[in-house]
Amino acid sequence: MKPRILLLTVFLLGFVIAKAKTTDPALGKKDDMSGTVIHSESKKPLKDVSITAYLVSKKEKVTVTDEDGNFSFDELKPGTYKFIFEKAGFKRITKEKVVIKSDDSFQLNIEMIETNDLDIMPSPFHFADVK
């Protein structure tokens, strides 16, 4: 009787461990891309940064960072991507030639720089000759 219970216990324990390894979210899924966006000076996470993924000049997916500055793309097609990071009050960041391979996960961490530029165009009347 004891050998049967021991064998059953070992079998069930092995099954539970195998199941935990295949469903562990920390392991990540294949063909995923994730990362974190932080402020370049304060090193604090940036919320609501828009990230757009382009594959061969075609918009594939868009996501936004969460409260901790984290973002992720699930099941990206294999290929060479361009990622654009945008947030009001910050300089736009473009990461080109990011290769996503089949059955692979990719981590991309970004630091964004605040912009103080107002991008104001001078008035055309400013250059007019005043007589």
Secondary structure as UniProt FT lines:
FT   HELIX           2..23
FT   HELIX           25..27
FT   TURN            30..31
FT   STRAND          33..39
FT   TURN            40..42
FT   STRAND          50..55
FT   TURN            56..57
FT   STRAND          58..64
FT   TURN            67..68
FT   STRAND          70..73
FT   STRAND          79..86
FT   TURN            88..89
FT   STRAND          93..100
FT   TURN            102..103
FT   STRAND          106..107
FT   STRAND          110..112
FT   HELIX           124..127
//
